[in-house]
Amino acid sequence: MEFINSLFETMMAFVSEVKITYIIDIGIIAFVFYKLLGLIRETRAEQLVKGFLIILIISKLSEWAKLYAINYILQNTFTIGLIALVIIFQPELRKALEHLGRSQWLITNNKKGSVEEQTRSINEIVDAVSVMSRKKIGALIVMERLIGINDIIDTGTMLDAKISADLLMNVFYPKSPLHDGAVIIKNNRIMAAGCLLPLSSNKYISKELGTRHRAAMGMTESSDALIVIVSEETGAISMAVEGKLQRFLDTSTLRDLMINTLENDKEGGEKNAIKK
């Protein structure tokens, strides 16, 4: 009984020493490490982090074993390694910062256009996609959401035209000079055509996917854009958003997915406006 009382008193003394700030501090650190692990998982950075952990363990072992030469070399390796990390992890660091900046509470939804305009735009896009799918005309249509993509718009030919099914089909017609690139839609207008998208570096993407699908996935890795793809080989319709690719969609499903995704943006913007 005395042992139990002693153990209980020890635990209570420990708890009394623990402040709420300690718990918050540990919780934040744990959350940050968890998010970092999620960002580097299945990337080049994962293998490099494992390599640095091995070097760290060897460095501590050499210090314990008093292997001074090895420890000196490894300690200096870490000093140089900090600079090397910034260079080697540049794509991953950029992705992490973009992911942080993509948080809804940091973004104000200032996209123009009424619900009616948005619905009309979606219907025009779906009508064009339906025809191009039947005729097996390849297409890549990018709709800007909350994150601006003006740098991508600048790679193409400026149009700033009203969205119409006929215009989209003319742009992607095989003999059109702009058919190889992507069409960018912003604020319910076709801003540019023939735009170049970054290709995905994800090695786990199916090899049966062509350049259009890889470009769509690459774009979703660096922005929150909604992207509609029509395969030139099969005529299959796909939609990419937030790093996920949904394939073999019919026009009805495509319309519903686009409406739901864009409606969520408006709802998020309204909530942010209320908070402010």
KAFEN-V771107 format. One record per backbone hydrogen bond with DSSP energy under -0.5 kcal/mol. CO is the residue of the C=O (numbers start at 1). NH is the residue of the N-H. Records with the same first field share a line. If there is no record, write none. Layout:
CO: NH + NH
This chain:
1: 5
2: 6
3: 7
4: 8
5: 9
6: 10
7: 11
8: 12
9: 13
10: 14
11: 15
12: 16
13: 17
14: 18
15: 18
17: 19
19: 22 + 23
20: 24
21: 25
22: 26
23: 27
24: 28
25: 29
26: 30
27: 31
28: 32
29: 33
30: 34
31: 35
32: 36
33: 37
34: 38
35: 39
36: 40
37: 41
40: 43 + 46
43: 46 + 47
44: 48
45: 49
46: 50
47: 51
48: 52
49: 53
50: 54
51: 55
52: 56
53: 57
54: 58
55: 59
56: 60
57: 61
58: 62
59: 63
60: 64
61: 65
62: 67
63: 66
66: 68
67: 71
68: 72
69: 73
70: 74
71: 75
72: 76
73: 77
74: 78
75: 79
76: 80
77: 81
78: 82
79: 83
80: 83 + 84
81: 85
82: 86
83: 87
84: 88
85: 89
87: 90
89: 93
90: 94
91: 95
92: 96
93: 97
94: 98
95: 99
96: 100
97: 101
98: 102
100: 103
103: 106
104: 107
107: 109
108: 110
114: 118
115: 119
116: 120
117: 121
118: 122
119: 123
120: 124
121: 125
122: 126
123: 127
124: 128
125: 129
126: 130
127: 131
128: 132
129: 133
130: 134
131: 135
132: 136 + 137
133: 136
136: 138
139: 230
140: 142 + 183
141: 228
142: 144 + 185
143: 226
149: 152 + 153
150: 154
152: 155
153: 156
156: 158
157: 193
161: 190
164: 168
165: 169
166: 170
167: 171
168: 172
170: 173
173: 176
176: 179
178: 181 + 194
182: 195
183: 142 + 185
184: 191 + 192
185: 144
186: 189
188: 163
189: 186 + 191
190: 160 + 161
191: 159 + 160
192: 184
193: 157
195: 182
201: 203
202: 205
206: 209
210: 214
211: 215
212: 216
213: 217
214: 200 + 218
215: 219
216: 220
217: 221
218: 222
219: 222 + 223
225: 227
226: 143
227: 240
228: 141
229: 238
230: 139
231: 235
236: 231
237: 249
238: 229
239: 246
240: 227
241: 244
244: 241 + 246
245: 247
246: 239
250: 254
251: 255
252: 256
253: 257
254: 258
255: 259
256: 260
257: 261
258: 262
259: 263
260: 264
261: 265
262: 266
263: 267
264: 268
265: 269
266: 270
267: 271
268: 272
269: 273
270: 274
271: 275
272: 276
